[in-house]
């Protein structure tokens, strides 16, 4: 692995960022407070969908709510 991609990957890990995914993770795969970016074509060409997982509901049988918004790449 060359130094540039390794440095970029290290930077992303340290900043808590992640590259865009191609599809939204299944329910239960994300923790409350986690933010992911999904490039699934649902937003305009210069934007990606940002999904933020809300706090867990009082009823533990329900999944945590997800908030979706189109944001700049």
HELIX and SHEET records of a PDB file:
HELIX    1   1 UNK A    3  UNK A   15  1                                  13    
SHEET    1   A 3 UNK A  35  UNK A  38  0                                        
SHEET    2   A 3 UNK A  47  UNK A  53 -1                                        
SHEET    3   A 3 UNK A  66  UNK A  72 -1                                        
END                                                                             
